[in-house]
Amino acid sequence: DINMPGMNGFEVLETLRASYPTIDVVIVSGYDRKDYQDKAMKMGAKDFIPKPFDVSRLRESLKT
């Protein structure tokens, strides 16, 4: 998610991309804002899925 205690979702994404550059990261967030989606994708997220989410969309996003 984007808003979390201690470290926000963008910081988590940045840390994951730096430590594991080949891992796919999908952000699922209650903050369905275009600017957040754009930022996450520019930072290397595979997908940004707003809550409440459709399970079929999540499954599709997680396919390799």
N, CA, C and O atoms as a Tripos MOL2 file, in Angstrom:
@<TRIPOS>MOLECULE
protein
  256   255    64     0     0
PROTEIN
NO_CHARGES

@<TRIPOS>ATOM
      1 N           0.8420   -1.1840    0.0000 N.3       1 ASP1
      2 CA          0.0000    0.0000    0.0000 C.3       1 ASP1
      3 C           0.8780    1.2340    0.0000 C.2       1 ASP1
      4 O           2.0850    1.1450    0.2250 O.2       1 ASP1
      5 N           0.2880    2.3650   -0.2470 N.am      2 ILE2
      6 CA          1.0370    3.6150   -0.2760 C.3       2 ILE2
      7 C           1.2240    4.1680    1.1260 C.2       2 ILE2
      8 O           2.3410    4.5200    1.5050 O.2       2 ILE2
      9 N           0.1530    4.2510    1.8990 N.am      3 ASN3
     10 CA          0.2110    4.8450    3.2260 C.3       3 ASN3
     11 C           0.3490    3.7570    4.2820 C.2       3 ASN3
     12 O          -0.6160    3.0670    4.6130 O.2       3 ASN3
     13 N           1.5670    3.6140    4.8070 N.am      4 MET4
     14 CA          1.8420    2.6210    5.8470 C.3       4 MET4
     15 C           2.7050    3.2750    6.9170 C.2       4 MET4
     16 O           3.4210    4.2350    6.6340 O.2       4 MET4
     17 N           2.6460    2.7640    8.1450 N.am      5 PRO5
     18 CA          3.4960    3.3330    9.1860 C.3       5 PRO5
     19 C           4.9660    2.9580    8.9580 C.2       5 PRO5
     20 O           5.2770    1.8450    8.5320 O.2       5 PRO5
     21 N           5.8460    3.8920    9.2430 N.am      6 GLY6
     22 CA          7.2730    3.5980    9.1690 C.3       6 GLY6
     23 C           7.8900    3.8180    7.8040 C.2       6 GLY6
     24 O           8.9050    4.5050    7.6860 O.2       6 GLY6
     25 N           7.2980    3.2490    6.7790 N.am      7 MET7
     26 CA          7.8380    3.3600    5.4220 C.3       7 MET7
     27 C           6.6600    3.3300    4.4580 C.2       7 MET7
     28 O           5.8200    2.4320    4.5270 O.2       7 MET7
     29 N           6.5970    4.3090    3.5620 N.am      8 ASN8
     30 CA          5.4590    4.3010    2.6370 C.3       8 ASN8
     31 C           5.7180    3.3350    1.4740 C.2       8 ASN8
     32 O           6.8280    2.8300    1.3060 O.2       8 ASN8
     33 N           4.7040    3.0960    0.7010 N.am      9 GLY9
     34 CA          4.7980    2.1250   -0.3900 C.3       9 GLY9
     35 C           5.8380    2.4700   -1.4380 C.2       9 GLY9
     36 O           6.4450    1.5740   -2.0240 O.2       9 GLY9
     37 N           6.0510    3.7470   -1.6820 N.am     10 PHE10
     38 CA          7.0780    4.1410   -2.6470 C.3      10 PHE10
     39 C           8.4700    3.8210   -2.1210 C.2      10 PHE10
     40 O           9.3480    3.4120   -2.8810 O.2      10 PHE10
     41 N           8.6680    4.0080   -0.8260 N.am     11 GLU11
     42 CA          9.9580    3.6680   -0.2130 C.3      11 GLU11
     43 C          10.1980    2.1610   -0.2430 C.2      11 GLU11
     44 O          11.3160    1.7090   -0.4900 O.2      11 GLU11
     45 N           9.1420    1.3890    0.0080 N.am     12 VAL12
     46 CA          9.2580   -0.0690   -0.0780 C.3      12 VAL12
     47 C           9.5970   -0.4790   -1.5050 C.2      12 VAL12
     48 O          10.4770   -1.3120   -1.7230 O.2      12 VAL12
     49 N           8.9070    0.1000   -2.4680 N.am     13 LEU13
     50 CA          9.1710   -0.1990   -3.8720 C.3      13 LEU13
     51 C          10.6200    0.1320   -4.2270 C.2      13 LEU13
     52 O          11.3010   -0.6700   -4.8660 O.2      13 LEU13
     53 N          11.0850    1.2880   -3.8230 N.am     14 GLU14
     54 CA         12.4620    1.7030   -4.1090 C.3      14 GLU14
     55 C          13.4770    0.7390   -3.4880 C.2      14 GLU14
     56 O          14.4690    0.3830   -4.1230 O.2      14 GLU14
     57 N          13.2260    0.3260   -2.2600 N.am     15 THR15
     58 CA         14.1150   -0.6130   -1.5720 C.3      15 THR15
     59 C          14.1180   -1.9690   -2.2620 C.2      15 THR15
     60 O          15.1770   -2.5620   -2.4670 O.2      15 THR15
     61 N          12.9400   -2.4600   -2.6200 N.am     16 LEU16
     62 CA         12.8530   -3.7550   -3.3060 C.3      16 LEU16
     63 C          13.5510   -3.7160   -4.6610 C.2      16 LEU16
     64 O          14.2840   -4.6420   -5.0100 O.2      16 LEU16
     65 N          13.3250   -2.6520   -5.4250 N.am     17 ARG17
     66 CA         13.9510   -2.5450   -6.7570 C.3      17 ARG17
     67 C          15.4730   -2.4760   -6.6490 C.2      17 ARG17
     68 O          16.1810   -3.0090   -7.5030 O.2      17 ARG17
     69 N          15.9820   -1.8140   -5.5920 N.am     18 ALA18
     70 CA         17.4300   -1.7040   -5.4000 C.3      18 ALA18
     71 C          18.0410   -3.0390   -4.9730 C.2      18 ALA18
     72 O          19.1220   -3.4040   -5.4330 O.2      18 ALA18
     73 N          17.3500   -3.7630   -4.0950 N.am     19 SER19
     74 CA         17.8840   -5.0240   -3.5670 C.3      19 SER19
     75 C          17.6080   -6.2090   -4.4740 C.2      19 SER19
     76 O          18.4160   -7.1340   -4.5550 O.2      19 SER19
     77 N          16.4810   -6.1870   -5.1500 N.am     20 TYR20
     78 CA         16.0560   -7.3000   -6.0030 C.3      20 TYR20
     79 C          15.5710   -6.7380   -7.3430 C.2      20 TYR20
     80 O          14.3640   -6.6840   -7.5800 O.2      20 TYR20
     81 N          16.4780   -6.3240   -8.2100 N.am     21 PRO21
     82 CA         16.0740   -5.6230   -9.4370 C.3      21 PRO21
     83 C          15.2310   -6.4480  -10.4100 C.2      21 PRO21
     84 O          14.5740   -5.8780  -11.2810 O.2      21 PRO21
     85 N          15.2360   -7.7630  -10.2820 N.am     22 THR22
     86 CA         14.4600   -8.5850  -11.2180 C.3      22 THR22
     87 C          13.1010   -8.9990  -10.6720 C.2      22 THR22
     88 O          12.3130   -9.6290  -11.3790 O.2      22 THR22
     89 N          12.8200   -8.6510   -9.4190 N.am     23 ILE23
     90 CA         11.5420   -9.0490   -8.8220 C.3      23 ILE23
     91 C          10.4180   -8.1520   -9.3540 C.2      23 ILE23
     92 O          10.6070   -6.9490   -9.5400 O.2      23 ILE23
     93 N           9.2650   -8.7460   -9.5920 N.am     24 ASP24
     94 CA          8.0800   -7.9840   -9.9970 C.3      24 ASP24
     95 C           7.3610   -7.4930   -8.7480 C.2      24 ASP24
     96 O           7.1320   -8.2630   -7.8160 O.2      24 ASP24
     97 N           7.0110   -6.2260   -8.7290 N.am     25 VAL25
     98 CA          6.3070   -5.6280   -7.5970 C.3      25 VAL25
     99 C           4.9580   -5.1100   -8.0810 C.2      25 VAL25
    100 O           4.8840   -4.3360   -9.0360 O.2      25 VAL25
    101 N           3.9040   -5.5410   -7.4180 N.am     26 VAL26
    102 CA          2.5530   -5.0650   -7.6980 C.3      26 VAL26
    103 C           2.0860   -4.3140   -6.4620 C.2      26 VAL26
    104 O           2.0810   -4.8640   -5.3610 O.2      26 VAL26
    105 N           1.7010   -3.0770   -6.6390 N.am     27 ILE27
    106 CA          1.1820   -2.2780   -5.5310 C.3      27 ILE27
    107 C          -0.3320   -2.3500   -5.5450 C.2      27 ILE27
    108 O          -0.9710   -2.0950   -6.5660 O.2      27 ILE27
    109 N          -0.9010   -2.7010   -4.3920 N.am     28 VAL28
    110 CA         -2.3530   -2.7130   -4.2030 C.3      28 VAL28
    111 C          -2.6330   -1.6480   -3.1570 C.2      28 VAL28
    112 O          -2.1480   -1.7410   -2.0290 O.2      28 VAL28
    113 N          -3.4140   -0.6340   -3.5230 N.am     29 SER29
    114 CA         -3.5850    0.5050   -2.6300 C.3      29 SER29
    115 C          -5.0090    1.0370   -2.6080 C.2      29 SER29
    116 O          -5.7410    0.9560   -3.5950 O.2      29 SER29
    117 N          -5.3740    1.5730   -1.4780 N.am     30 GLY30
    118 CA         -6.6540    2.2460   -1.3320 C.3      30 GLY30
    119 C          -6.6300    3.6500   -1.8880 C.2      30 GLY30
    120 O          -7.6650    4.3150   -1.9500 O.2      30 GLY30
    121 N          -5.4540    4.1100   -2.2950 N.am     31 TYR31
    122 CA         -5.2880    5.4410   -2.8600 C.3      31 TYR31
    123 C          -5.2650    5.3390   -4.3800 C.2      31 TYR31
    124 O          -4.2060    5.1820   -4.9890 O.2      31 TYR31
    125 N          -6.4340    5.4280   -4.9760 N.am     32 ASP32
    126 CA         -6.5710    5.2930   -6.4290 C.3      32 ASP32
    127 C          -6.3970    6.6580   -7.0840 C.2      32 ASP32
    128 O          -7.3530    7.2830   -7.5430 O.2      32 ASP32
    129 N          -5.1370    7.0980   -7.1090 N.am     33 ARG33
    130 CA         -4.8280    8.3990   -7.7070 C.3      33 ARG33
    131 C          -3.9040    8.1950   -8.9000 C.2      33 ARG33
    132 O          -2.9460    7.4250   -8.8350 O.2      33 ARG33
    133 N          -4.2020    8.8880   -9.9760 N.am     34 LYS34
    134 CA         -3.4050    8.7560  -11.2010 C.3      34 LYS34
    135 C          -1.9480    9.1120  -10.9580 C.2      34 LYS34
    136 O          -1.0580    8.4440  -11.4840 O.2      34 LYS34
    137 N          -1.6850   10.1500  -10.1720 N.am     35 ASP35
    138 CA         -0.3030   10.5380   -9.9180 C.3      35 ASP35
    139 C           0.4480    9.4540   -9.1430 C.2      35 ASP35
    140 O           1.6440    9.2620   -9.3590 O.2      35 ASP35
    141 N          -0.2390    8.7460   -8.2460 N.am     36 TYR36
    142 CA          0.3960    7.6340   -7.5310 C.3      36 TYR36
    143 C           0.6730    6.4750   -8.4880 C.2      36 TYR36
    144 O           1.7420    5.8660   -8.4440 O.2      36 TYR36
    145 N          -0.2990    6.1770   -9.3520 N.am     37 GLN37
    146 CA         -0.1060    5.1050  -10.3250 C.3      37 GLN37
    147 C           1.0760    5.4220  -11.2320 C.2      37 GLN37
    148 O           1.9350    4.5710  -11.4650 O.2      37 GLN37
    149 N           1.1160    6.6450  -11.7410 N.am     38 ASP38
    150 CA          2.2120    7.0510  -12.6360 C.3      38 ASP38
    151 C           3.5620    6.9520  -11.9340 C.2      38 ASP38
    152 O           4.5240    6.4380  -12.5050 O.2      38 ASP38
    153 N           3.6360    7.4380  -10.7100 N.am     39 LYS39
    154 CA          4.8960    7.4030   -9.9600 C.3      39 LYS39
    155 C           5.3470    5.9680   -9.7290 C.2      39 LYS39
    156 O           6.5200    5.6520   -9.9250 O.2      39 LYS39
    157 N           4.4330    5.0930   -9.3170 N.am     40 ALA40
    158 CA          4.7810    3.6930   -9.0570 C.3      40 ALA40
    159 C           5.3020    3.0140  -10.3270 C.2      40 ALA40
    160 O           6.2850    2.2740  -10.2790 O.2      40 ALA40
    161 N           4.6560    3.2610  -11.4370 N.am     41 MET41
    162 CA          5.0760    2.6340  -12.6920 C.3      41 MET41
    163 C           6.4350    3.1750  -13.1380 C.2      41 MET41
    164 O           7.2690    2.4170  -13.6330 O.2      41 MET41
    165 N           6.6640    4.4720  -12.9680 N.am     42 LYS42
    166 CA          7.9610    5.0600  -13.3200 C.3      42 LYS42
    167 C           9.0740    4.5190  -12.4280 C.2      42 LYS42
    168 O          10.2290    4.4280  -12.8440 O.2      42 LYS42
    169 N           8.7120    4.1620  -11.1960 N.am     43 MET43
    170 CA          9.7040    3.6200  -10.2600 C.3      43 MET43
    171 C           9.9590    2.1300  -10.4890 C.2      43 MET43
    172 O          10.8450    1.5500   -9.8620 O.2      43 MET43
    173 N           9.1910    1.5100  -11.3800 N.am     44 GLY44
    174 CA          9.4430    0.1200  -11.7140 C.3      44 GLY44
    175 C           8.4250   -0.8920  -11.2500 C.2      44 GLY44
    176 O           8.6610   -2.0950  -11.3610 O.2      44 GLY44
    177 N           7.2890   -0.4340  -10.7280 N.am     45 ALA45
    178 CA          6.2360   -1.3790  -10.3520 C.3      45 ALA45
    179 C           5.6940   -2.0500  -11.6060 C.2      45 ALA45
    180 O           5.5860   -1.4250  -12.6610 O.2      45 ALA45
    181 N           5.3560   -3.3200  -11.4800 N.am     46 LYS46
    182 CA          4.7640   -4.0390  -12.6060 C.3      46 LYS46
    183 C           3.3250   -3.5920  -12.8230 C.2      46 LYS46
    184 O           2.8480   -3.5260  -13.9560 O.2      46 LYS46
    185 N           2.6360   -3.2820  -11.7180 N.am     47 ASP47
    186 CA          1.2340   -2.8850  -11.8140 C.3      47 ASP47
    187 C           0.8480   -2.1220  -10.5630 C.2      47 ASP47
    188 O           1.5040   -2.2290   -9.5270 O.2      47 ASP47
    189 N          -0.2140   -1.3570  -10.6690 N.am     48 PHE48
    190 CA         -0.7940   -0.6180   -9.5460 C.3      48 PHE48
    191 C          -2.2820   -0.9240   -9.5820 C.2      48 PHE48
    192 O          -2.9740   -0.5480  -10.5280 O.2      48 PHE48
    193 N          -2.7690   -1.5970   -8.5660 N.am     49 ILE49
    194 CA         -4.1670   -2.0270   -8.5380 C.3      49 ILE49
    195 C          -4.8720   -1.3470   -7.3710 C.2      49 ILE49
    196 O          -4.4620   -1.5080   -6.2220 O.2      49 ILE49
    197 N          -5.9320   -0.5870   -7.6580 N.am     50 PRO50
    198 CA         -6.6560    0.0970   -6.5800 C.3      50 PRO50
    199 C          -7.5640   -0.8630   -5.8100 C.2      50 PRO50
    200 O          -8.0850   -1.8340   -6.3580 O.2      50 PRO50
    201 N          -7.7350   -0.5560   -4.5110 N.am     51 LYS51
    202 CA         -8.6760   -1.2880   -3.6650 C.3      51 LYS51
    203 C         -10.0340   -0.6120   -3.7720 C.2      51 LYS51
    204 O         -10.0900    0.5920   -4.0210 O.2      51 LYS51
    205 N         -11.1060   -1.3240   -3.5960 N.am     52 PRO52
    206 CA        -11.1430   -2.7870   -3.5580 C.3      52 PRO52
    207 C         -10.7980   -3.3340   -4.9350 C.2      52 PRO52
    208 O         -11.1870   -2.7750   -5.9600 O.2      52 PRO52
    209 N         -10.0680   -4.4250   -4.9360 N.am     53 PHE53
    210 CA         -9.5720   -4.9320   -6.2080 C.3      53 PHE53
    211 C         -10.3160   -6.1760   -6.6550 C.2      53 PHE53
    212 O         -10.8870   -6.9170   -5.8540 O.2      53 PHE53
    213 N         -10.2880   -6.3720   -7.9420 N.am     54 ASP54
    214 CA        -10.8750   -7.5480   -8.5790 C.3      54 ASP54
    215 C          -9.8160   -8.6530   -8.5510 C.2      54 ASP54
    216 O          -8.7160   -8.4770   -9.0740 O.2      54 ASP54
    217 N         -10.1440   -9.7690   -7.9500 N.am     55 VAL55
    218 CA         -9.1970  -10.8750   -7.8120 C.3      55 VAL55
    219 C          -8.6800  -11.3400   -9.1730 C.2      55 VAL55
    220 O          -7.5090  -11.6990   -9.2970 O.2      55 VAL55
    221 N          -9.5240  -11.3360  -10.1730 N.am     56 SER56
    222 CA         -9.0690  -11.7690  -11.5000 C.3      56 SER56
    223 C          -8.0130  -10.8090  -12.0590 C.2      56 SER56
    224 O          -7.0890  -11.2430  -12.7460 O.2      56 SER56
    225 N          -8.1420   -9.5210  -11.7730 N.am     57 ARG57
    226 CA         -7.1190   -8.5670  -12.2250 C.3      57 ARG57
    227 C          -5.7970   -8.8220  -11.5030 C.2      57 ARG57
    228 O          -4.7350   -8.7710  -12.1220 O.2      57 ARG57
    229 N          -5.8540   -9.0910  -10.2210 N.am     58 LEU58
    230 CA         -4.6370   -9.3980   -9.4680 C.3      58 LEU58
    231 C          -3.9780  -10.6610  -10.0060 C.2      58 LEU58
    232 O          -2.7650  -10.6990  -10.2080 O.2      58 LEU58
    233 N          -4.7790  -11.6900  -10.2340 N.am     59 ARG59
    234 CA         -4.2300  -12.9370  -10.7830 C.3      59 ARG59
    235 C          -3.5510  -12.6880  -12.1350 C.2      59 ARG59
    236 O          -2.4590  -13.1980  -12.3850 O.2      59 ARG59
    237 N          -4.1900  -11.9110  -12.9960 N.am     60 GLU60
    238 CA         -3.6360  -11.6090  -14.3030 C.3      60 GLU60
    239 C          -2.3140  -10.8470  -14.1810 C.2      60 GLU60
    240 O          -1.3610  -11.1060  -14.9160 O.2      60 GLU60
    241 N          -2.2780   -9.9240  -13.2600 N.am     61 SER61
    242 CA         -1.0660   -9.1380  -13.0510 C.3      61 SER61
    243 C           0.0790   -9.9930  -12.5310 C.2      61 SER61
    244 O           1.2410   -9.7300  -12.8400 O.2      61 SER61
    245 N          -0.2390  -11.0060  -11.7510 N.am     62 LEU62
    246 CA          0.8020  -11.8580  -11.1580 C.3      62 LEU62
    247 C           1.3120  -12.9400  -12.0850 C.2      62 LEU62
    248 O           2.3120  -13.5900  -11.7820 O.2      62 LEU62
    249 N           0.6430  -13.1470  -13.2150 N.am     63 LYS63
    250 CA          1.1270  -14.1360  -14.1770 C.3      63 LYS63
    251 C           2.4570  -13.6710  -14.7420 C.2      63 LYS63
    252 O           2.6650  -12.4820  -14.9810 O.2      63 LYS63
    253 N           3.3580  -14.6280  -14.9510 N.am     64 THR64
    254 CA          4.6690  -14.2620  -15.5100 C.3      64 THR64
    255 C           4.7070  -14.4590  -16.9930 C.2      64 THR64
    256 O           5.7310  -14.2010  -17.6250 O.2      64 THR64
@<TRIPOS>BOND
     1     1     2 1
     2     2     3 1
     3     3     4 2
     4     3     5 am
     5     5     6 1
     6     6     7 1
     7     7     8 2
     8     7     9 am
     9     9    10 1
    10    10    11 1
    11    11    12 2
    12    11    13 am
    13    13    14 1
    14    14    15 1
    15    15    16 2
    16    15    17 am
    17    17    18 1
    18    18    19 1
    19    19    20 2
    20    19    21 am
    21    21    22 1
    22    22    23 1
    23    23    24 2
    24    23    25 am
    25    25    26 1
    26    26    27 1
    27    27    28 2
    28    27    29 am
    29    29    30 1
    30    30    31 1
    31    31    32 2
    32    31    33 am
    33    33    34 1
    34    34    35 1
    35    35    36 2
    36    35    37 am
    37    37    38 1
    38    38    39 1
    39    39    40 2
    40    39    41 am
    41    41    42 1
    42    42    43 1
    43    43    44 2
    44    43    45 am
    45    45    46 1
    46    46    47 1
    47    47    48 2
    48    47    49 am
    49    49    50 1
    50    50    51 1
    51    51    52 2
    52    51    53 am
    53    53    54 1
    54    54    55 1
    55    55    56 2
    56    55    57 am
    57    57    58 1
    58    58    59 1
    59    59    60 2
    60    59    61 am
    61    61    62 1
    62    62    63 1
    63    63    64 2
    64    63    65 am
    65    65    66 1
    66    66    67 1
    67    67    68 2
    68    67    69 am
    69    69    70 1
    70    70    71 1
    71    71    72 2
    72    71    73 am
    73    73    74 1
    74    74    75 1
    75    75    76 2
    76    75    77 am
    77    77    78 1
    78    78    79 1
    79    79    80 2
    80    79    81 am
    81    81    82 1
    82    82    83 1
    83    83    84 2
    84    83    85 am
    85    85    86 1
    86    86    87 1
    87    87    88 2
    88    87    89 am
    89    89    90 1
    90    90    91 1
    91    91    92 2
    92    91    93 am
    93    93    94 1
    94    94    95 1
    95    95    96 2
    96    95    97 am
    97    97    98 1
    98    98    99 1
    99    99   100 2
   100    99   101 am
   101   101   102 1
   102   102   103 1
   103   103   104 2
   104   103   105 am
   105   105   106 1
   106   106   107 1
   107   107   108 2
   108   107   109 am
   109   109   110 1
   110   110   111 1
   111   111   112 2
   112   111   113 am
   113   113   114 1
   114   114   115 1
   115   115   116 2
   116   115   117 am
   117   117   118 1
   118   118   119 1
   119   119   120 2
   120   119   121 am
   121   121   122 1
   122   122   123 1
   123   123   124 2
   124   123   125 am
   125   125   126 1
   126   126   127 1
   127   127   128 2
   128   127   129 am
   129   129   130 1
   130   130   131 1
   131   131   132 2
   132   131   133 am
   133   133   134 1
   134   134   135 1
   135   135   136 2
   136   135   137 am
   137   137   138 1
   138   138   139 1
   139   139   140 2
   140   139   141 am
   141   141   142 1
   142   142   143 1
   143   143   144 2
   144   143   145 am
   145   145   146 1
   146   146   147 1
   147   147   148 2
   148   147   149 am
   149   149   150 1
   150   150   151 1
   151   151   152 2
   152   151   153 am
   153   153   154 1
   154   154   155 1
   155   155   156 2
   156   155   157 am
   157   157   158 1
   158   158   159 1
   159   159   160 2
   160   159   161 am
   161   161   162 1
   162   162   163 1
   163   163   164 2
   164   163   165 am
   165   165   166 1
   166   166   167 1
   167   167   168 2
   168   167   169 am
   169   169   170 1
   170   170   171 1
   171   171   172 2
   172   171   173 am
   173   173   174 1
   174   174   175 1
   175   175   176 2
   176   175   177 am
   177   177   178 1
   178   178   179 1
   179   179   180 2
   180   179   181 am
   181   181   182 1
   182   182   183 1
   183   183   184 2
   184   183   185 am
   185   185   186 1
   186   186   187 1
   187   187   188 2
   188   187   189 am
   189   189   190 1
   190   190   191 1
   191   191   192 2
   192   191   193 am
   193   193   194 1
   194   194   195 1
   195   195   196 2
   196   195   197 am
   197   197   198 1
   198   198   199 1
   199   199   200 2
   200   199   201 am
   201   201   202 1
   202   202   203 1
   203   203   204 2
   204   203   205 am
   205   205   206 1
   206   206   207 1
   207   207   208 2
   208   207   209 am
   209   209   210 1
   210   210   211 1
   211   211   212 2
   212   211   213 am
   213   213   214 1
   214   214   215 1
   215   215   216 2
   216   215   217 am
   217   217   218 1
   218   218   219 1
   219   219   220 2
   220   219   221 am
   221   221   222 1
   222   222   223 1
   223   223   224 2
   224   223   225 am
   225   225   226 1
   226   226   227 1
   227   227   228 2
   228   227   229 am
   229   229   230 1
   230   230   231 1
   231   231   232 2
   232   231   233 am
   233   233   234 1
   234   234   235 1
   235   235   236 2
   236   235   237 am
   237   237   238 1
   238   238   239 1
   239   239   240 2
   240   239   241 am
   241   241   242 1
   242   242   243 1
   243   243   244 2
   244   243   245 am
   245   245   246 1
   246   246   247 1
   247   247   248 2
   248   247   249 am
   249   249   250 1
   250   250   251 1
   251   251   252 2
   252   251   253 am
   253   253   254 1
   254   254   255 1
   255   255   256 2
@<TRIPOS>SUBSTRUCTURE
     1 ASP1         2 RESIDUE 1 A ASP
     2 ILE2         6 RESIDUE 1 A ILE
     3 ASN3        10 RESIDUE 1 A ASN
     4 MET4        14 RESIDUE 1 A MET
     5 PRO5        18 RESIDUE 1 A PRO
     6 GLY6        22 RESIDUE 1 A GLY
     7 MET7        26 RESIDUE 1 A MET
     8 ASN8        30 RESIDUE 1 A ASN
     9 GLY9        34 RESIDUE 1 A GLY
    10 PHE10       38 RESIDUE 1 A PHE
    11 GLU11       42 RESIDUE 1 A GLU
    12 VAL12       46 RESIDUE 1 A VAL
    13 LEU13       50 RESIDUE 1 A LEU
    14 GLU14       54 RESIDUE 1 A GLU
    15 THR15       58 RESIDUE 1 A THR
    16 LEU16       62 RESIDUE 1 A LEU
    17 ARG17       66 RESIDUE 1 A ARG
    18 ALA18       70 RESIDUE 1 A ALA
    19 SER19       74 RESIDUE 1 A SER
    20 TYR20       78 RESIDUE 1 A TYR
    21 PRO21       82 RESIDUE 1 A PRO
    22 THR22       86 RESIDUE 1 A THR
    23 ILE23       90 RESIDUE 1 A ILE
    24 ASP24       94 RESIDUE 1 A ASP
    25 VAL25       98 RESIDUE 1 A VAL
    26 VAL26      102 RESIDUE 1 A VAL
    27 ILE27      106 RESIDUE 1 A ILE
    28 VAL28      110 RESIDUE 1 A VAL
    29 SER29      114 RESIDUE 1 A SER
    30 GLY30      118 RESIDUE 1 A GLY
    31 TYR31      122 RESIDUE 1 A TYR
    32 ASP32      126 RESIDUE 1 A ASP
    33 ARG33      130 RESIDUE 1 A ARG
    34 LYS34      134 RESIDUE 1 A LYS
    35 ASP35      138 RESIDUE 1 A ASP
    36 TYR36      142 RESIDUE 1 A TYR
    37 GLN37      146 RESIDUE 1 A GLN
    38 ASP38      150 RESIDUE 1 A ASP
    39 LYS39      154 RESIDUE 1 A LYS
    40 ALA40      158 RESIDUE 1 A ALA
    41 MET41      162 RESIDUE 1 A MET
    42 LYS42      166 RESIDUE 1 A LYS
    43 MET43      170 RESIDUE 1 A MET
    44 GLY44      174 RESIDUE 1 A GLY
    45 ALA45      178 RESIDUE 1 A ALA
    46 LYS46      182 RESIDUE 1 A LYS
    47 ASP47      186 RESIDUE 1 A ASP
    48 PHE48      190 RESIDUE 1 A PHE
    49 ILE49      194 RESIDUE 1 A ILE
    50 PRO50      198 RESIDUE 1 A PRO
    51 LYS51      202 RESIDUE 1 A LYS
    52 PRO52      206 RESIDUE 1 A PRO
    53 PHE53      210 RESIDUE 1 A PHE
    54 ASP54      214 RESIDUE 1 A ASP
    55 VAL55      218 RESIDUE 1 A VAL
    56 SER56      222 RESIDUE 1 A SER
    57 ARG57      226 RESIDUE 1 A ARG
    58 LEU58      230 RESIDUE 1 A LEU
    59 ARG59      234 RESIDUE 1 A ARG
    60 GLU60      238 RESIDUE 1 A GLU
    61 SER61      242 RESIDUE 1 A SER
    62 LEU62      246 RESIDUE 1 A LEU
    63 LYS63      250 RESIDUE 1 A LYS
    64 THR64      254 RESIDUE 1 A THR
